[in-house]
C-alpha cells in the first residue's frame, strides 16, 4: 500500500507537468520525425505518468470491472503516446486516446463513488468531463476547452487518492505476530 501512496503523489507531479506540455505547441505536437529530443522527453513523461498509476489502480478500492477499465486505459494511452512519438497520423493516435479516456472515466467515477466527499465529487466530475470531451472532440475543434477542468483536477484527484490511501493504512490495525500477543504457556 505504501508504494501506491507514493505513486499517487508522484502521479500528481507528473500529470501536472504533462498538463503544461499541452500549451507548448512544440511539445504537444512533437514526434520523433519533427523534433526528436522534445518528443522523446514528452513521451517519457507520458509513459511515466501512466506507469506510476498501475500500483494505485491495484490498491485503490474499486470494482474489478473498473480496475480492468483502468488497466486498459493506462496501456492504451501509453500506446497512443508511442504512436505519437513514432509519427503516426494524429487521427489514429487521438482516436485511440479518446476511446481509452472513456475507460479512464469509468475508473475515476467507480473508484470515487464511495470515497470521501472531495475525492468523490472531483472523481465523478472528471469522469463525466472526460466522457464529454471524448464524445465531442472528433466533431468540435474547440473541444479541448472541455478537457481543461479535468486536466487541472486530475492531479488534485491523485493527491486526494494519496490521502485516502494513507488514511486506509492508518485505519488498518497493525498486525503483530500471534506469539507476541498471545503467548502459549509451555507445560
C-alpha positions in Angstrom: 0.0 0.0 0.0 2.9 2.4 0.7 4.1 2.0 -2.9 0.6 3.0 -4.1 0.6 6.0 -1.8 4.0 7.2 -3.2 2.9 6.5 -6.7 -0.3 8.6 -6.2 1.8 11.6 -5.1 4.2 11.1 -8.0 1.3 11.0 -10.4 0.3 14.4 -9.0 3.6 15.9 -10.2 3.8 14.0 -13.5 0.2 14.7 -14.6 0.7 18.4 -13.7 3.9 18.6 -15.7 2.3 16.8 -18.6 -0.6 19.3 -18.4 1.8 22.1 -19.1 3.1 20.5 -22.3 -0.4 20.9 -23.9 0.1 24.6 -24.0 3.5 24.5 -25.7 2.9 23.6 -29.4 6.5 22.5 -30.0 5.9 19.8 -27.3 2.3 18.9 -27.7 2.6 18.1 -31.4 6.2 16.8 -31.4 7.1 13.5 -33.0 10.4 11.7 -33.5 10.4 12.9 -37.1 9.7 16.6 -36.3 11.6 17.2 -33.1 13.2 14.0 -31.6 14.5 15.5 -28.4 11.3 17.2 -27.2 9.2 14.3 -28.5 11.2 11.7 -26.5 11.0 13.9 -23.4 7.3 14.2 -23.7 6.8 10.5 -24.4 8.9 9.5 -21.4 6.9 11.9 -19.2 3.6 10.5 -20.6 4.8 6.9 -20.1 6.0 7.6 -16.6 2.7 9.4 -15.6 0.7 6.4 -16.6 3.2 3.8 -15.3 3.1 5.1 -11.8 -0.7 4.7 -11.8 -0.6 0.9 -12.0 0.0 0.4 -8.3 -2.7 2.9 -7.5 -5.2 1.0 -9.6 -4.2 -2.2 -7.9 -4.7 -0.7 -4.4 -7.5 1.8 -4.6 -10.8 0.2 -3.7 -12.9 -0.2 -6.9 -14.9 -2.9 -8.5 -13.0 -5.4 -10.7 -14.5 -4.1 -13.9 -13.4 -0.6 -13.0 -9.8 -1.8 -12.4 -9.8 -3.6 -15.7 -11.0 -0.4 -17.4 -8.2 1.5 -15.7 -5.5 -1.0 -16.9 -6.8 -0.9 -20.5 -6.8 2.9 -20.2 -3.2 3.0 -19.0 -1.9 0.6 -21.6 -4.0 2.3 -24.4 -2.8 5.7 -23.5 0.8 4.6 -23.4 0.4 3.0 -26.8 -1.1 6.2 -28.2 1.8 8.2 -26.7 4.2 5.8 -28.5 2.2 6.1 -31.7 2.5 9.9 -31.5 6.3 9.6 -30.9 6.6 7.3 -33.9 4.8 9.9 -36.1 1.5 8.1 -36.6 -1.2 10.3 -38.1 -3.0 12.4 -35.4 -6.3 10.9 -36.3 -5.1 7.4 -35.4 -3.4 8.0 -32.0 -6.0 10.6 -30.9 -8.8 8.1 -31.8 -7.2 5.5 -29.5 -6.7 8.1 -26.8 -10.3 9.3 -26.9 -11.6 5.7 -26.7 -9.5 4.8 -23.7 -10.3 8.1 -22.0 -13.9 6.7 -21.6 -12.4 3.7 -19.8 -10.4 6.1 -17.6 -13.6 8.0 -16.8 -15.3 4.7 -15.7 -12.4 4.1 -13.3 -12.3 7.6 -11.9 -16.0 7.5 -11.2 -16.2 4.0 -9.8 -13.1 4.5 -7.6 -14.6 7.8 -6.3 -18.1 6.6 -5.8 -17.7 5.6 -2.1 -14.7 7.9 -1.4 -14.7 10.9 0.9 -16.7 13.9 -0.4 -14.0 15.9 -2.2 -12.5 12.9 -3.9 -16.0 11.6 -4.9 -17.1 15.0 -6.3 -13.8 15.6 -8.2 -13.6 12.0 -9.5 -17.1 11.9 -10.7 -16.8 15.3 -12.4 -13.5 14.3 -14.0 -15.2 11.1 -15.3 -18.1 12.9 -16.9 -15.8 15.6 -18.3 -13.6 13.0 -19.9 -16.6 11.4 -21.5 -17.9 14.7 -22.7 -14.5 15.6 -24.2 -14.1 12.1 -25.8 -17.5 12.3 -27.4 -17.2 15.8 -28.8 -13.5 16.0 -29.8 -14.0 14.3 -33.1 -16.6 16.8 -34.2 -15.7 20.0 -32.5 -12.2 21.6 -32.9 -12.6 23.6 -29.6 -13.5 20.5 -27.6 -10.1 20.9 -25.8 -11.7 23.6 -23.7 -14.0 20.9 -22.3 -10.9 18.9 -21.1 -9.3 21.8 -19.3 -11.1 21.2 -16.0 -10.1 17.6 -16.0 -6.5 18.4 -16.9 -6.4 20.6 -13.8 -8.4 18.3 -11.5 -6.7 15.0 -12.3 -3.5 16.0 -10.3 -5.8 17.2 -7.4 -7.7 13.9 -7.5 -4.5 11.9 -7.3 -3.4 14.0 -4.3 -6.8 13.1 -2.7 -6.2 9.4 -3.6 -2.8 9.5 -1.9 -4.5 11.0 1.2 -7.3 8.4 1.0 -4.8 5.5 0.7 -2.8 6.9 3.7 -6.0 7.0 5.8 -6.8 3.4 4.8 -3.3 2.4 6.1 -3.9 4.2 9.4 -7.3 2.6 9.8 -5.9 -0.9 9.3 -4.7 -2.3 12.7 -1.1 -3.2 12.8 -0.7 -7.0 12.7 1.6 -8.4 15.3 2.8 -12.0 15.5 0.4 -14.1 17.4 3.1 -15.4 19.7 3.9 -11.9 20.9 0.3 -11.0 21.7 -0.9 -14.4 22.8 1.9 -16.4 24.3 1.4 -20.1 24.7 2.4 -21.4 28.1 4.6 -24.4 28.0 3.9 -27.2 30.5 
